[in-house]
Amino acid sequence: GVLELLSATNDAPASFLLSQLGYIQIMVGWVGAPKGAPVSDNAGYANPAQFTTSEIGVSGGGVTSKLSEAAIMATVPTLAQPEISVINGQAVTSSLAVADYFTKRHDDVLKKIRALDCSPEFTARNFAVSDYTDASGRKLPCYNITRDGFAFLAMGFTGKRAAQFKEAYVNAFNQMEKQLSTPSVLSDAAHNASVLYSYISSIHQVWLQQLYPMLEKAESPLAVSL
């Protein structure tokens, strides 16, 4: 089928992490027939042209700060969890998203959060009171919930979907933290690519300025075949 093209900004609710991997692309080629090839009388003689292109860069889209709980949604199937957002550099879900996923009434989820048997300090760190505007234009309360807050809350839910929900979130957080713990590998790859590109560029300049003119002047077959 035809793939659907979606676009998002850095603050889109569903963020994706793109690993930075350095790359090099270099192409040297010829256009046209080689010298000495038979051509029509009107053309006169073969006149091939050489082209060279090169590029060094980093794969992926826009780059944002890598924070310990950013863009957790990268590896979780769409139907396996409610929406995750990044707010003030922290990955959070919401009481609305939890209610929607578990097909519960939102006010019941709010009651569940308020009845959690945890310390005031834990509640303050992991359940931020917020609000939203409903379809009728009313502003109503909700909660933004961190990873730890979610884990505490989700353990109170039961059933098959609750189990899938917990497992998907745990896997997503773990994979993101694993990726964020090895930024030096990505940096080293980009550095190595830059050094390699510098060497190849130097060799290519020697070829264009010295070796190729000598071969062409001597009418060497290498000037045509390379």
C-alpha positions as CSV (number, residue, x, y, z in Angstrom):
1,G,0.0,0.0,0.0
2,V,0.9,3.7,-0.1
3,L,2.8,4.9,3.0
4,E,1.4,7.8,4.8
5,L,3.8,10.8,5.2
6,L,3.7,12.4,8.6
7,S,5.6,15.4,9.9
8,A,6.3,16.6,13.4
9,T,8.1,19.4,15.2
10,N,10.5,19.2,18.1
11,D,7.7,19.6,20.6
12,A,5.3,17.2,19.0
13,P,3.7,14.8,21.6
14,A,5.1,11.7,19.9
15,S,8.8,12.3,19.6
16,F,11.3,10.0,18.0
17,L,15.0,9.6,18.7
18,L,17.3,9.4,15.7
19,S,20.8,8.2,16.5
20,Q,23.6,10.4,15.1
21,L,25.8,8.3,12.8
22,G,28.5,10.0,10.8
23,Y,28.7,9.2,7.1
24,I,30.7,9.9,4.0
25,Q,29.5,9.8,0.4
26,I,32.0,10.4,-2.4
27,M,31.4,9.7,-6.1
28,V,33.8,10.1,-9.1
29,G,32.5,9.3,-12.5
30,W,32.4,10.2,-16.2
31,V,29.7,11.4,-18.5
32,G,30.0,10.7,-22.2
33,A,32.0,8.4,-24.4
34,P,35.8,7.9,-23.7
35,K,38.3,9.7,-25.9
36,G,38.9,8.0,-29.2
37,A,35.4,6.5,-29.3
38,P,33.7,6.6,-32.7
39,V,31.2,9.5,-33.1
40,S,29.3,11.1,-35.9
41,D,30.9,13.6,-38.3
42,N,28.8,16.4,-36.8
43,A,30.1,15.8,-33.3
44,G,33.8,15.9,-34.4
45,Y,35.3,14.0,-31.5
46,A,34.3,12.4,-28.1
47,N,34.5,14.9,-25.2
48,P,33.9,13.1,-21.9
49,A,33.4,15.1,-18.7
50,Q,34.5,14.1,-15.2
51,F,32.3,14.8,-12.2
52,T,33.1,14.4,-8.5
53,T,30.7,14.8,-5.6
54,S,31.4,14.4,-1.9
55,E,29.4,14.8,1.3
56,I,30.0,14.3,5.0
57,G,27.3,14.7,7.6
58,V,25.2,13.1,10.3
59,S,22.3,11.0,9.5
60,G,18.9,11.8,11.1
61,G,16.6,14.7,11.5
62,G,16.6,17.6,13.9
63,V,18.9,17.4,16.8
64,T,17.6,18.1,20.3
65,S,19.3,17.8,23.7
66,K,19.6,14.2,24.9
67,L,18.0,14.1,28.4
68,S,17.6,11.1,30.5
69,E,13.9,10.8,29.9
70,A,13.5,12.3,26.4
71,A,11.6,10.8,23.5
72,I,10.8,7.4,25.2
73,M,8.3,6.5,22.5
74,A,10.9,5.6,20.0
75,T,10.6,1.9,20.2
76,V,7.1,1.2,21.5
77,P,4.4,0.1,19.1
78,T,1.6,2.7,18.6
79,L,-1.1,0.5,20.2
80,A,1.1,-0.6,23.1
81,Q,0.9,2.6,25.2
82,P,-0.8,6.0,25.6
83,E,0.8,9.2,24.3
84,I,4.1,10.4,25.8
85,S,5.2,14.0,25.7
86,V,8.4,15.8,26.6
87,I,7.7,18.7,29.0
88,N,10.6,20.8,30.3
89,G,13.1,18.1,29.2
90,Q,11.2,15.3,31.0
91,A,9.2,12.5,29.4
92,V,5.7,12.3,30.8
93,T,2.4,10.8,30.1
94,S,-0.9,12.2,31.3
95,S,-3.9,11.0,33.3
96,L,-6.0,11.6,30.2
97,A,-3.8,9.3,28.1
98,V,-3.9,6.6,30.8
99,A,-7.7,6.8,31.1
100,D,-8.0,6.6,27.3
101,Y,-5.7,3.6,27.0
102,F,-7.4,1.6,29.7
103,T,-10.9,2.7,28.6
104,K,-11.6,4.1,32.1
105,R,-13.4,7.3,33.1
106,H,-10.9,10.1,33.6
107,D,-12.4,11.1,36.9
108,D,-11.8,7.5,38.1
109,V,-8.1,7.7,37.2
110,L,-7.9,11.1,39.1
111,K,-9.4,9.4,42.2
112,K,-6.9,6.6,41.8
113,I,-4.0,9.0,41.7
114,R,-5.2,11.0,44.7
115,A,-5.7,7.8,46.7
116,L,-2.1,6.5,46.0
117,D,-0.3,5.6,49.3
118,C,2.9,7.4,48.6
119,S,4.8,10.2,50.3
120,P,4.0,13.9,49.6
121,E,7.5,14.3,48.2
122,F,7.1,11.4,45.7
123,T,3.7,12.8,44.7
124,A,5.2,16.3,44.1
125,R,8.0,14.9,42.0
126,N,6.0,12.6,39.8
127,F,2.4,13.8,39.6
128,A,2.2,17.4,38.4
129,V,-1.2,19.0,38.6
130,S,-2.2,20.5,35.2
131,D,-5.4,21.2,33.3
132,Y,-7.0,20.8,29.9
133,T,-9.9,22.2,28.0
134,D,-12.7,19.8,27.1
135,A,-15.0,19.9,24.1
136,S,-17.3,22.3,25.7
137,G,-14.6,24.8,26.5
138,R,-14.3,24.0,30.2
139,K,-10.9,23.9,32.0
140,L,-10.7,20.7,34.0
141,P,-7.9,19.2,36.1
142,C,-5.5,16.4,35.0
143,Y,-2.0,15.2,35.9
144,N,1.3,14.9,34.0
145,I,2.9,11.7,35.2
146,T,6.6,10.9,35.1
147,R,8.1,7.4,34.5
148,D,8.3,6.7,38.3
149,G,4.8,8.0,38.8
150,F,3.5,5.9,36.0
151,A,5.2,2.8,37.4
152,F,3.7,3.4,40.8
153,L,0.2,4.0,39.3
154,A,0.3,1.3,36.7
155,M,1.1,-1.4,39.3
156,G,-2.4,-0.9,40.6
157,F,-4.0,-1.9,37.3
158,T,-4.7,-5.5,36.4
159,G,-5.6,-7.5,33.4
160,K,-3.9,-8.4,30.0
161,R,-3.9,-4.8,28.7
162,A,-2.4,-3.6,31.9
163,A,0.4,-6.2,31.7
164,Q,1.2,-5.2,28.1
165,F,1.1,-1.5,29.1
166,K,3.6,-2.0,31.9
167,E,6.0,-4.2,29.8
168,A,6.0,-1.8,26.8
169,Y,6.8,1.2,29.0
170,V,9.5,-0.5,30.9
171,N,11.2,-1.7,27.7
172,A,10.9,1.8,26.2
173,F,12.5,3.6,29.1
174,N,15.2,1.0,29.4
175,Q,16.1,1.2,25.7
176,M,16.2,4.9,25.8
177,E,18.4,5.0,28.8
178,K,20.7,2.5,27.2
179,Q,21.1,4.7,24.1
180,L,21.6,7.8,26.2
181,S,24.4,6.1,28.2
182,T,26.6,5.7,25.2
183,P,26.9,9.1,23.5
184,S,30.6,8.9,23.1
185,V,30.3,6.0,20.6
186,L,28.2,8.2,18.3
187,S,30.6,11.1,18.7
188,D,33.6,8.9,17.9
189,A,31.9,7.7,14.7
190,A,31.4,11.2,13.5
191,H,35.0,12.1,14.3
192,N,36.4,9.1,12.5
193,A,34.2,9.9,9.5
194,S,35.6,13.4,9.4
195,V,39.3,12.2,9.5
196,L,38.6,9.7,6.8
197,Y,37.0,12.3,4.6
198,S,40.0,14.6,5.0
199,Y,42.4,11.9,3.9
200,I,40.3,11.0,0.9
201,S,40.0,14.6,-0.1
202,S,43.8,15.0,-0.1
203,I,44.2,11.9,-2.2
204,H,41.6,13.1,-4.6
205,Q,43.3,16.5,-5.0
206,V,46.6,14.9,-5.8
207,W,44.9,12.8,-8.4
208,L,43.2,15.8,-10.1
209,Q,46.2,18.2,-10.0
210,Q,49.1,15.9,-10.6
211,L,48.5,12.3,-11.6
212,Y,45.6,12.7,-14.0
213,P,47.2,15.5,-16.1
214,M,50.4,13.4,-16.4
215,L,48.4,10.4,-17.6
216,E,46.3,12.5,-20.0
217,K,49.4,14.1,-21.5
218,A,51.0,10.7,-22.1
219,E,47.7,9.5,-23.6
220,S,47.6,6.7,-21.1
221,P,44.5,4.4,-21.2
222,L,44.3,4.9,-17.4
223,A,43.3,8.5,-18.0
224,V,40.1,7.2,-19.7
225,S,39.4,4.1,-17.6
226,L,39.8,5.7,-14.2
